[in-house]
Amino acid sequence: MKKLVRDRIPEIVKSKGESFTCYVAGEEEYRESLLIKLLEESKEAFEAKDARQLKEEIADVLEVVEALLAANGFSEEEVREIKEDKRNKRGGFAEKYIMEM
């Protein structure tokens, strides 16, 4: 199994004497791996058992989002502007509406 890991994970695994292979992804594989990691971390947030664990998983999601912004050359400011534009046109989630169709 291969997956994108945090920068210090190979060092940590090596210090435990475990064997593994590791390589540096190219840009396309990196961006794709970040999207896969975003799904993985989002699923872990969904499955969190308590507030502490949810907070940890949200932190992981934010780490991946920040990496995705950088990998795609997007600034946080431009994405926030798009978010605000969408909020102004369609609203946010503060009203807690659930629709059935």
Secondary structure, DSSP 8 states (H G I E B T S, - for coil): ------TTHHHHHHHTT---------HHHHHHHHHHHHHHHHHHHHT--SHHHHHHHHHHHHHHHHHHHHHTT--HHHHHHHHHHHHHHH--STT------
